[in-house]
Amino acid sequence: MNMRRIFVLLAASIVVSGCVSARYPAKNPAVDYEGNIRKPFSSHRVPGEPRFHLKVDRGVLSGTVDELLVTASGKEIVTCSGDKTIRAFDSATGREKRKFLWNVTDDSGVCDSMAVSHDDALLVAAVNKKLLFYDFGSGELQAEVPVGARVGAMDISPDNAFLATARKGRITLWDMATRTPVRTMPTEGRDVVELALLKLDDRYVVFDVSLDESIHVSDPDPLKGKAGGPLKSHEVPVTGGDSGIYGTDFRYFFEMCDIASNPGNRELAVSSRANNVVWVFGLDPRRHAHGMLVLKKVIRTRTVNIAQLCYSPDGQFLAVESWDDEMCAEVYETGSYRRVAALDLHRTQPLWPMAFIDSKTLAGIGHDDGTFHRWAFMEPGTEGLSTVGTDIPIAPKRSVSFNGNYLAWGTRCCKYDGGFSGDGFDENCLDLENALDLNTLKLTGGVNPSDFSRVSVTNDRYRLELGPTNSFNPDLIYRLKDKASGRTVLYVDIPPEDGWVPHAFGLTEDLIVSGNRSGKLVAYDFEGKKSVNFVGHTSTVRSVSISGSTLVTSDLSGEILLWQIPPVDERNPSGVTTVHPLFTFVVDEAGRYLVIADDGYFAGSYALLPKVWLHVNGEKGSGGARWLGLNQVYDLFYRPDIVRGRLQRLDAMAELAPVRIDEVIHCPPPEITRLAVQETSPGMMAVRYTVTDTGGGIGAIRFYINGKLFHEENHGESGQGLQKDSLAQVFATNEVPRRLRGLKRAGWQSPRRARARVSSRAGAEVSGMLSVKATAGENTVRAVAFNGKNTVQGVMTEKVALSTAPPKKPTVYALVVGIDTYLNKALNLANAVNDAETVKGIVEEHLSRVYGGIEVVGLFNDDATRAKILAALENVKSEADPEDVFLLFVASHGEVADQFYIITHTYAGKNGGFDPGSWLPSSALISALEEIPAQKQLVVFDTCHSGALNDIMTGFYDARISSFTHKAGVTLFSSTQAAQQSVDNYRGSGLLVHLLKRSFQAEPDTDNSKRVSVYEIGDEVQRQFRNIDDTVKAIQQPSISKFGIDFDVDRL
């Protein structure tokens, strides 16, 4: 059955499925611009607990930051954030140094507390009711200890011998060497907020503050007594000293909030949550526990509601931050307790958390927008802090709007009643910058705001508003108002466990969707009960947009998520339904984007791939979680065809997805444990390597010099073994438009590949030595290895070596192929040879201005056989040197199936069947290109295949052609992105060659170097294409893949 027939059946079987209220039926199901009813999105993730979590990781802070500390040495800043990572940054440069990962579940978005030992050797984090012990230098997980409850506070003793933790009902003292508890102290129901573990002379003392408005002191004496025995704590009667207006006893007067210790000065500071008071105590270890604290000073701060305290590393200063209408950070000198600096914060931008980097620099994280700030002390007496900067960059913020076909975004956020909000409050506050067509995955380059429903706060019957009511805090209440009468019909209280203060919200036909500052996104029904929990955001939900049963949201980490709202009959009637996002979108200021489906397939800009990682849960005994870069699965999971089909709600896409990413991520790639490069003679390098199996087997190993592939060997499965042989049957078609380069195909049989047996044994090794020609001066050799199934590549390893080869003036070698005639005359073209001659002329005219010699070989029509093309490539291999340039141009018919094929002159097939004698596979081209020493290579394919499914086949073509160039390390200009076949006659030539001529004539010297590079020509080709008639744009679009070395192609 051909695909057109399949689409007819699909169209006839579409059923509307939306989010329909039992009381108020939906009147407007999601429709596209033509009014066609659209199927709901469906998930392709395996049911049950996710084994991976897709996160945008820009190597910087991302997600709501819950903890911030500075190591005792002052060299590193450590953060714990909602993106399920702990990160260590260089305190001088702001550059990320390492990440600490843990296995995550849907409800484990943050670590509850953390501490770093005073010798910077060990990090302890409380996550998922466990204590995780990490080597701070390497980030390796050393131990994982279950504790049965969340640990809200912890501290490590100054001598690094013990760890104190507070969890519900008890404080526990741990031996840091053995990771075992040595003392346990019941807290008698107290909710411990913070604690400090100090060593005073030879005594270990625990100080804690709790919400029962008391300070407690415990003298655990861990070196004596029965291990694990209970301890007795002592409430401290805070009397004497400078008690200000509060008299002699105020231990029950206010809730205690924070505690900070200054071991060097033997000083302890405690703050009150509900008043502007900080108590400073001296510590006298000679006295019994309950008399150990001696009040030295009561500091009255400028505002109430003190949130946190911290001492400078040298103990000279104490910083106090308070949250109120006049939020501020104040710094006091500890000797005189005189305020020496103050910083007015934004009304809605408290610092949480904050810490001293050194004695003169205070740092903090903006609680609402996640930005990292530094402040330095100004001149004495000015009571000010000067902004040093935000040197740890933050992911760009995005608000989003969705109308069913186009997803648009902007950066502006709005104010509402003094609150920092995203969507839902001001219907005209979003400046839309760009939009992505979800049917074609093309950016529009501009947005008409009238095409978008800015705020999703109304349906046919109701309008949603946020407070106020008679409640103590109006921000905790939603009001649902009847649009006709204006009467409030429902109040919905937002409980603390759902995030308390909402930040963005929206309304469907029967649900209130609420997103908050901590990343929680929940939906309540019209009875006020929580119905759906949307799990995926890890920082403040910035915007909510709803179209039919599709929900699109964005957060402060820069992620945009698309969800399917489950209809009523698919929700849990007695509980809460958990929903995961179906697509993740990543966009940047340059207009680039990535879209990733829930099973790992993705499309978009390669430049963004290094920013996107999979957070992979570790198997039992594997040492914990790990990162897997999305670029490590590029060859298999870069599939624009699958992504486009999913976004168009086509069930046929299941036929194209041979494997889900959760089926390959736990088959880890091997490691390059040795890579040594040494010059053996002028211009020749010896490359010695060892690849070690980590449990997933060893597959292909690729080697690159200065970015260009020079060797590949395969020890695992051949090719992309998971690709279905029947794939191309999905694309069968019986019609080919005239004047388009491409074959008419009927029955298809893919060439069979032999499969190698994959064996996996952790620790097994593959070693060898290679020789490679090098250029004069510095050369970079890189190696990367795949797992045994060739589905996941490891981390690229590189070495730099110097070559003593004498400099050589480069020569240009070019092979231009043009095929107008075939043995099957029905396939003949009109302008392929003419295009090849034109490219030959471009090389001789423009590249001759840059390079010393030009050698061009042309193969046209009956000379353009598979054997002669490969022979010509072999000749270049024997003549070219590493400094040289090689250009390959092919204008002919082309096909794409398990890989890309060039159809040569001798093809006589009448039914589009595979012919190994006349079809030249891209794998053979890659082998030839890797053996050609020239490191600067450009490949131009003015070919196409015969698919007729437009955007879907376009994506499949992109996937195969990009895999080719990504693997070979070359730059590619391609005449089409897919099924919109190559135009054979546009003003007397092929469209791509026409654009190439125009681009060279334009002399695009964007950097004013008086030279034109191959990248600049590629960019100019795309600019020239924008001026082409729209009728042609609908048929063909050039594709530029920049995986090779950029080099000059003209001198002005």
N, C-alpha and C positions, 0 to 999 in steps of 0.2 A: 504494500500500500504506500503510495507516495505521500509526501508531507502535506501537500495541499488537501488531500483527502482526509488526513488526520486532523488538520485544522478545521475542516468542515464539521467533522464529528465533534471536535472539542467545542466549537461554537454552538452547536446544537444542544450540547449537554450541560451548558453553564447553568448553575443554580445560584440564586441569590442567597448569600449567607451573611448576615450582619449582626450587629449588637442590638437586639430588639427587646424592648421592655415588655414585661408581661401585661402591664397596664396601658402602656402608651406605644402602640405599634409604630415602627419606623416608617416614615413616608418617603425618605430620600436615601435610598441605598447608594453606595459609592458608584459614580458613573464617570466615564471619561468625557472628553470634549465632544465626541460624536454622540454622546448619550447612550453608549453601549454599556450594559450592565457588566460589572467587573466581578470576577471571582475573588474571594478573599485570599490573602496570602496564606501560605501553609509552611509549617516548619519542617526542616529536613534534619534536625538534630535528633540524636537518639534519645528516647524518653528516659527519664530518670536523672540522677545527679550528673551535672556536666563534668566532663573530665578535663575541659580546658575553659579558660575565660579569656575572651578577646579584649585586649586593652591597647589603647593608644599610648605609646611610651615614647616621649620626646627626649628622654634622657634628662628630664627636668621634673620639677614638682608637678604632680597631676592628681586631681582628686582633692577632697577636703583633708587638710593636714590636721591631725589630731594630737600629735606629739612633736616637740622640737627640743633637742638638747645639743650641747656642744661638748665635745670630748674634753677630758681633763687637760690634755696637751694643748687644746685650743686649735688644733689643726683641721678638725673636721666638724661639719654640721650634720646632724642626723635627724631625719624626719620620718614620721610614720603617718601614712595617709590612707585615704579610702580606696586608692587604686590597688590595694592589697600588696603594698611593698613598703619596706623600710629602705631608705636611701641615705648614703653617706656622700656629702659634698665637700670638696676642698674649700675651707673657710676663706682662703685668700682669693681664689679665682672663681668660685661658684661652680666649678666643673664637677659633674657627677663622677664618683670614683667606683662605687659598687652598689649593688642591690642585694637585699636579703629577702628571700621569698619563702612562702609557706603554702601548704595545701589549703585551698579555699573551698568554701561551700557558699550557698546562696545567702546565708545570714552571717557571714564572717568577713564583713567588708573592712574592718579596722582591727588594729591591735589595741588592746585596752590600756597597756602601759609598756614601758621599756626602760632599760638602763644599760649603760656602758661602763665596764670596769674602769677604775682610775688609772690603770696602766694601758688602756686602749687595746686590750687583748681580747676581750669577750663582750658580746652583746647578748642581752637576755630580753626576750619579748613575750608578752602574754597574748596569745591568739587562740581562738576556738577552745577555750577552757584548757589550754595547755601552756606550759612554759617551754619556749624554744631557745636553745643555747647555740649561738653562732660564733665561729671564729671571726673576730671583727676585721682582721686583715684580709682574709680570703672570701668571706661571705658564706663559707661552708657551714651547713647545719651539723652540729656535733651531737645534740641530744634533743629529744622531744619527750617531755614529762607531763602526762595528764594530771590535772589538779581538780577536775570535777566541777569547777565554777569559774566565772570570769574573775580575773585578777585586776582590780581597779587601781592599784598603786604598788610600787616596788622601789627598792633602793639597795645599793651595794655598799658594803662597808668600805671605809677609806683604805684598808689594807687588802681589799679584794678577797677576803676569806669567806665572807658570808653574804647572803642575799636575804632581804626581808620582803615578804609579799603580803598583801591584804586582799582577801576575798571574803565573800559573804560568811560572816560568823566567826572568822578566825584570822589571826596574823601568824605566819609561818616563817621560821628562820631556816635557811637552806645552806648546806655546806657547798661552796662553789666548786670544790675539787671533785666531789663525788656526785653532785646534783641530787642529793638526798636531803630530806627534812631532818633537822636535829632538834627543833623545838616548835611547839604549836601552842598558841595562846588564844583561847576563846574570847571573842569581843562582846559577848553577852548582848547580841542584837544590834550593836552599834554599826552604822554605815560609815566605814572608814573612807575618807576622801583622799587624803595624802598621808605619807609617812616619811620619816628620815631615819636611817640607820647610821649611828655614829660610834666611833671608838674613842672613848675618853680615858686616857692613860691605858690601863689594862682591862677596861670594862667596855662591853658592847651594850649600847642603849638604843631602844626603839622609841621614837616619838611619833605620835599620830594625832590627827585631827579628824573629827567626824561630825555628822550632821546632828548629833545630840547636844551640840553646843558645849563640847568639852575637849580638853587636851589630855591625852593619856601618855604616860611614860612606862615603859617596860624594861626591866633589867634582866635580859634572858640568860646571861652568863653561860654561853654555849659550851664552854670548856669544862663545865662541871655538871654533875647530876645525870639523871637518866635521860637518854636520848629520846626525843619525841614526847617528853613529859609536858604537862600544861604549865603555863606561866600566869602570874598574877600581874595585872596592870594597875596603875595608880592614877586616879584623877588628880589633876594639879590644881590646888587652890591658888589662884593667881592674885597675890596680894603684894602690897608694898611698892616701892619705886615710884616713878613718875606716872601715876595712873590717871592724870588729867581730871576730867569732870566725872569719871565713872566710879569714883570711890575706891574702896579697897577690895571689893569682891565682885567680879563681873563674869565669872566663868559660865554662867547660864544666860548671859544677856543676849548673845547673838550666835548665829550659826557660824562655825568655823569653816573656812573654805580652802586655804592653802597653807603650806608650811615650806620653809626654805632654810637650809642649814649652811653655816659658815664655819667649817671645822677649824680653820686656821685661827679665827678669833674666838672660837668656842661660843658661837652666837647662834640663836635660833629666832626666826621671824615667823609669826603666825598672823593670818589675816581673818577679818570678819566678812562674811558674805553680804550682810545686810546693813553695814555701816562703814564709815570712812575711818576705820581703825586698823592699825598694824601694831601688834605687840612685839617688842624685841626683848628677848630673854638672854641673860648670860647663863652659862652652863658651869655648874660646880660639881665635878665628878666625886668630890670627897663626901658629898651628902647623899642621903638615901634617895631613892627614885623620886618620891613625891616632893622632896625638897630640892631637887637638882636644878630646877628652873628658877632663876632670880630675875624678876622683871627689871629691865634697865630703862626702857623708854616706851612710851605710847606715841605713835606717829598718827597724826590726823591728816588724811589725804584730802585732796581738793574735792573729790567727788565720792559718792557712796558706791556700794556694790563692787567691792574689790574682787577681781577675778584671779589674779596670780601674782606671785612674788618670785624674784630670782636675784641671787648674789653674783657679782662679778667674780672672775676666777681668783683674783688676788684678795677678795673680801673687802675691798675698799668702798664698794657701792652696793646699794640695794635698789632694785627697780620694782615699782609697784604699778600695776595696771588696773584701772577701774572701768566698769561698763555702766554708763548712764547716758543721759541726754548730752552730757559733756564728757565723752570718752577721752581718756588721756593716759599717758604713761609718764610716771614721775621717777626721778632718780635721786636718791638720798646718799649722802656721805655717811659711812657707818660710824666714824669717830664722833662727829658732832650731830649727826642725824639732821643736818641741814639739807634742805632741798637744793640741789645743784643744777638740775635740768628738768624740763617738762616738755612734753610733746602733745599737742592737741591732735587727736585722731579724727578722722571723718566721723560724722554723726552715726553712721551705720557701718563703720568698718573697724571693729575692734581687732586688736592683735591677739590671735589665739592659735598656737602658743607663742611665747617669746623667750629669749635667752640672751645672755651676754656672749659675744664672740671673744672679746678681750676686755680689758679694764676700761677701754674708752669707746667700745662699739657695742651697740644694742641691736639685736635682730628680732624680727617677728614675722609671722605669717598673717596676712589679711584673712580674717575668719570667713568673710563672705565671698571674696573673689579669688582667694588662694594666692595672691601675689606675695612675694618675698621681699622684705624691706630691710635695709640697714640704716642705722642712725649713728652719727658720731657726736660727741660732746662739743658744744661750741665754747667760746671763750668763757672763762670763769666769770660769774656774776650775771650772765645773760639769761640764765635759766632756760636754755633752749637746746634742741638737738638739731643738727644739720643732716639732711638726707644725703647719704653716701650713694645710694642707688639700689636697684633691684637686679643684682648681678646673677641671680639664679633665675633664668627666664621661665616664664609661665606659658602654658599652652594657650593659644588664642581662644577667646570666648565667642560663642556663636548663639544667636537666637534663630529660630527656624520657623518656617511656615510651609504648609503642605496643602495642595488643592486636589489631590488624587492622581495627578499626572506629573506635576512639577514640584520639586522640593527646592525652596528658596531659603537663603540665609543672609543674616546681617550681623553687625556687632553691637549695635546700640542697645542699651538697657535703660529701663525707666524707673522713675521714683513713684512711690505710692504711700501716702500717709507716713512719710519719714522712713519707710521700709525700702530695702533694696530688692527689687523684684524683676522678674523677667516678663513672661507672657501673662496676659489676663487682666492687666490693670488699666492700661492706656491703649485705646484701639489704634492710635496713630503714632506709636513711639518706635516702631521698628524700621530702620533703614535697610531695605533689601539690597544686597550687593550683586548676587548672582543666583542662578537657578539651574538645576540639573533636570533634564528630561529623563524620567525613569524608564521610558520606553526605548530610547535610543542610547542612553548614557552619554548624551552630549550636553555641554554647557551652553546656555543661551547667550551668555555674555552681557545680559541686561535683564531687568525685571520690570514688568508693569504691575505696580502694586494693586491695581484693580482686579488682577487675575487671582488674587489670594485673599482668603478670609484671614485677616490678621489675628483675630482673637477668637478662640473656640469656646466662648462662654455663654452661648445661647443655643437652644434647639427650637423646634417648632412651637413649643409651649412655655418653656421656662427660660429664665435668665439667672446666672449664677453670680453671686456677689460674696465678698469677703467681709464679714462683720459689719458694724459692731452690734452687740446685743448687751444684755445686762451682765454678761460674763466678766470676770475680773480682767481677763486679757482678750480684747476683741479680735486679735489675730488668730485665735484658736477656733473661730466659728465661721462656717460657711452658711450663707442664706440662699435658699432656692425660692425665687419669686415667680409668681404667675405673671406672664407678660401682659395678659389682657387686663387683669385687675390690679396689678402691682402689689398684690398681697403676698406676704411670705408664707409659704406652705411647708417649709422644712428647715430646721436648723441642724447642722452637722458639726459636732464637736470633734476636733482633731486631737486624739490622745497623744501623750508624749512618746509612746513607742512608735508612732507613725511619723515622728519628726517634728511635732509641735508646730512651729511657725511655717506656714506654707510659703513657697516662693514663686510657684507658677501653677496654674490650674486650668482645667477645661471641662466641658460638658458634652456628653453624648446623649443619646435618646433616653438612657436609663441609668447613667453612671456619672458621678462626680470624680474627676481625675485630679489628684493633688500631688504635686512634687515639692520637696522641701530642701532645706539647705544642706542636709547631710546625705543627700542622694536618694532618699526613699521616694518611691513613686507608687501610690496606692489609689484604688478606686473604691468609692462608697456607693451603695445603691440608694434609691430614693426613700429607704427607710432608715438611712443613716448607718447601716452596717457595712463593715469592710468586706468587699466582695472579691477584688482582684489585687494581687501584689505583683508589680512589674519589677523584675530583678535585673539590674544591669548597670545602673548609674552608680558612680562612686564619689561624686561631688555634687555641689548645689545644682539642682534641676533649674535651668535657666528659662526654658520655654516649653510650652505644650501646644501642639496643633493637632486637630482631629478632622479627618475627612471620612465620613461613613464609619466603617468599623476599623479604620486604620489610624493608629496613633503615632505621631512623630514627636520626639522630644530632644532637647539638647541640654548639655551641662557645662560647667566651667572648665572641664578638662579638654574641651574641644570636640567631644564626641557628639554625633547625632545618631539617634537610635530610632528604628522603625519597628513597631509592634503591631500584632493583630489582636484586637480586642475580642475575646471569646464571646460568642452569642450566649444568650441566657441558658439554653439547653446544654451547653458545654461547661458551665460553671459548677463548682462544687456547691450543692444546695445547703450543706450543713457546715461549710467552712470557707476558707479563702483559696481561690485558684491562683497558682503561681504561673507567671508568663515570662518567658525570656525573649529578648529582641530577635527579630528575624534578620535584620540587616544593620550593620554599623557603617556610618559614613564618616569619612575624615576629609576635611577641606582645609585649605590654607589661603594665605593672602595672595598668593600668586595665581589663584584660580585653578589649582590642581586638586584632584579629589581621588579618593579610594572608596569603593563600596565592597563590603565583605559580607557574604551570606553566613547564616548560622552554622553551616557545615564546613566553612572554611574557604569556599571558592570566592575569588575576588576579581575585581577589574579596576582600572584606573591608572594613575600615574606611577611609574616605577620609582620616581624620585621620592615618593612618600613612604615607600616600603620600609626603609630603615627605621621609621618612626613607629611602626606597628608590630606588636609582639603578641604571641600567645602565651598566657600564663598557664603552664601545664602542671597539673597535680602529679606528684611523684608516687610511684607504686611503693608498696610496703618494702622497706629495706633499701630504697633507692637513694636515700639521702635528702629527700624533700622535693619541693617544687623546683621548677626551672623555667627559664625563658626559652621560647622558640621563635625566632624572627620569621615574620611572614615571608621575607625574601628567601628563607631557607626551604620553602616549599613552592617556589615560583614555578618551576618547570611543570609541576602537576596541577597546581591549584590556581594558576592564573588562567581563568576561563571566563572571559567576557560573555561568551555565548550562554553559559549556564546562568550567570548573574542576570543578564538581560531577560532570559526566559522566565526566571523566577519573578523578576519585577513585573513582567507582563502576565503573570499568573498562568503560565502554560504548564500543564501536567507533563507534557512530553519531555521536559527538562530532566526528569528522573532517569530517562534513558541515557542521558549524556554524562551523568555524574557517576563514574565508576567506583568511587570510594569517598567516604567522608573523612574529614581531617582527623576526627577522633580515632579513626582506625589506623592512622599512621604516626601520630605524634608520640605514641608510646613505643615506637620502634626507633630508638635514638640513633642518630648518626655517629660514626666513629670520630675519633680525634686525630688530628695531625700532631703526633707527639714529638716528631723530629722533622725539621726542615733546615738543611744546611746548604748554602750556596757558596761555591769557591771557584775562582777563575783558574782554569787548568792551562790555558794558553791565551794569548791576546785575542779577545773576541769570543772565547768559548768558556762556558760556565758548566760546572758539574753540580747537579742538584741531587742531594741525597735526602731520602725521606723515609719516615716510618709512620704508618697509620695503624691505630690501635682500636680494636672493636670494643665498644662500650655496652654491648648487649643486643644491638640491632643488626649486626652483620656489617660487612664491608661491601659496598657496591662500586659505583664509578668513582674514580679519582681524577680530578682535572687540575692541570697546571697551566698557569698564565705567566707571561713575561711582559711587563709594562702594559698589562690589561688585555693582552691578546693570547688566546688559547694556543699552546704549542704541543700539548700531549694530553691524551685521555686513555685510561685503561679501565676495564670493567671487571670486577670480581664478583658481581651479583647477578641480578636478573637483567636480561637484555632489554634495552630501550625502556620505554614507559610501560612496564609489564601489566599495569592495571588498566590500560586502555582497552576497551572492548573492540574486538575485530569487526563487529557488526555496526560500528558507529556510523559509518557513512551511509548506511541504508536509510537512516533517518532523514538524510538530505537528498534522497533521490528526486529527480525532477525530469520532466519530459519536454521542457521548452527552454530555448536559449534565445534571447533577443539578438537580432542581427547587429553586426558591427561591434560586438563585444567579445573580448578575448576570453575563451572558456570553452569547455567541452560539454556536449550533451551526454548525460550519463543515464544508463539504465541499470541493469543488475550489477551489483558491486561485490567484489570479493577482495578483501584487504590482503596484502602480502603477509604471510605468516612469519612470525619471528620465533626463532629457537629460544627456549627458556633455559637459563642456567639454574641449577639447584642452589638455593641460598642456605648457607650454614652460618650459624651465629654462635660465637663462643666469646664471652667477655674476656678481654685480655689478649685475644689472638691478634697477630700483627701481620701487616704486609709491608715489606721494605724493598727499596730499590734505589737505583741511581740513573739519572738521565743526563744527557748533554744537550745544551741549547746555545744557539748563537746569541750574542748580546751586542748592544750598541755601545759606542764609546761613552765612558762616564758612568753615571749611576743607573742601575737597573733594579727593578722591583720584581721579585718572583713571588707568586702567590699560589697556594694549593688549597683545594677544598675536596672533601670526601663525602659520599652519600652512604646512607644505610644500605643493607643488602637488597632491599626491594626498590632502591633508587627512587624513593618517594620524599626523603628529607635529606637536605644537605647540611653539613656541619658548618662551623664557623670558619671563615676564610683566614688562613695563616699566611703571613708574608715575611720575607727577608729582603734586605737591600744589600746589593754588592756592587763594587766598582769594577769596571772593565778597563783594561789598558789598551784596548783596540784603538788604532788611529782613527780620527774622524774621517767620515766618508760622505761625499756629496750624494744625496739620495737620487735614485732613478725611479721613474714612474713606470710600472708595468700595468697594462690594462688589457682585459679580455672582454670584448663586446660581442654579444650574441643576438642575432635577430632572425626570427623564423616567420616568414610569411606563408611558406608552402609546406604541406604535409602529404604523406602518401595517401591519406584520406583527404581528398581535395575539398570535401565539405567543410573542413576546418580551416581553410586558408584565410589569412589575414591580409590587410592592405598596407599597413604602415610600420610593421615591426622592424623590417630591415632599415627603412628610412630613419627610424628612431635610433637604431644602433649606430648608423653613420653619423647622425647628429651628435651623439654622445662622444663618438670618436673625435669629432671636430672640436668639441668643448675641451676635451683633454689636451689636444694638441695646441689649442689657442691659449687657454688659461693656465693650466698646470705647468706649461713650459716656461712661464714667467717666474716660477718658483724653483723648479727642479732642473738638474743638469741634463738628464736624458729622458726621453719619452719613447717607450716601446709599446705599440698598440697592435694587438692581434684581433682581427675580425673573423667571425664564423657566421656565415649567412646561409639560410635555406638548406640545401643539401649537404653543405659542410658542417651544419650544426647538428651533428649526431651525438649521442651520449658518449661514444668512444672518443670522438675528436675533442669534445669539450673537456673530458677528463685528461686527455693527452696534453691539451694546451695548459691546463692547470699544473700538470707535472713538469712541463718546461719552465714555467715561472718558478716553481719550487727549486729547480736546479740552478737558476740564475739569480734570484733575488737575495738581497742581504737584509739584515734587520732594520737598517736605516731607510730602506726603500718604501715606496708606496705601491699598493696593489688595489686596482679597481675592477670589479666584476659587474657588467651590465648585461641583463637578459631581458629581451622583449619577445614574448611567446605566449602560448597557452600554458596554464598552470593548474594544478589540482592540489587539494588539501584533504588529507584523511588522517592516518596515524601520524603523518608528518607532511611537510610541504614537498611537492614534486614539480619539476620542470618537464614539460612535454616536448620532446625533441622531434626533429624532422621526420624520422622513420616511423612515427606512430601511424598505424593503419586501422586501429580499432574503430568499429562502427557503433559500438554500444557503450563506450566509455569504460570498458574493462581495463584492469591493470595489466600493463605490459612491461616486464622488467627490462626488456631490451631497449625501450625508447623512453621510459620514465626515469628521470634523473632525480634521486631522492636528496633531500636536504642533508641527510646523514652523510652521504658521499661528499657533498660540498663542504660540510664541516670538516671531514677528514682531510680534504684537500687544503682548505684554508689554514688548518692548524699546522700543516706541514710546510706551508709557504712561510719563509722566515720574515718577510716584510711585516713589521709590527703595525703599520698604519694601513688599515684596510677599509674600503667602502664597497658595499654591495647594493646594487640598484636592481630591483625586480619590478619590471613593468609587465606583470602577468596577473592572471586571476584564475579563479576556479569557477565552477558552473552552478554553485548553489543559488537558490532562488528564494531564500527565506529572509532576505534583508538583514535586519539587525542581529538575529540569532546566528546566522551563518557568518556575518561580519565578525562577531565575537570569537567564533571558532577559528576563523582565519587569523585573527589577531593573536590568539593563543599559540597557534602552531608557528607562526612567523616570528613572534617574540621569543619563543623558546629557542628557535634557531639562532637568533642574534645574541641572546643572553648567554647561550652556551659558548658560542664561538668568540665572543668578545670583539665584535665588529660593529660598525655603524651601518644601518640599513635604511635606504629609502625604498618604500614600497608604494606601488601605484594604486592600491586599493586596500581598504580595511576589510573587504569581504565580498559578500554576495553581490553587491552592487559592482558589476564587473568592469574591468578596465576598458575605458573608452578608446577605441582603436583609431578614431579619426576626429581629432579636435583641432580645427584650423590647420589640417595637413599633417598632424603628428599625433602621437599618443598624448594624453593629458599630462602625464608626469613629465615627459620630455619637454613639452611646451612650458611647464612651470619651471623646469630646470634652466631653460634658455632665458626666461624672463628674470630668474633669480640671479644668474651670473651678470646679466646686463644691469641689474639694480646695484651691484657692487655693495653688498650689505656689510660694511665695515663698522660694526656697532661699537667696537672698543677703540676706534680711531688709531689702529695699529698700522694702517696702510697695507694691511693684508686681509684676505677673506678666508675664513676657516670653513671646514666642512660642516660644523655645527651651525655657523651663521648662514650657510646656504640652506640647510635644512629648515631653519626658522623662517627664512625668506620664502621658501617653497610654501610653507603653511600660510604666510601672510598673503602671498600672491593668490593662493587658492580662495581666500575670502572674497576676492574680486571676480571670481568666476560666476557665470550664470547659475541661478538657483536650480535650473533644470538639470545641469550637469552635476551640481553638488549632490543631488538626490541619487545619482548613479555611482559616483566615485568620490573618494576622499583619500588623499595621500596620507601615509603613515610614516613617521620618522622615529626610528629607534636608535638612541645614542648610547650604545654599549661599548663602542670602540674608542680609540684614542682620537682626540680632536687634532686635526692637522690642517695646514694651509693648502688652499686650492687655487689661489689667485693672489697676485701682487698688484697693487694700484700705483 
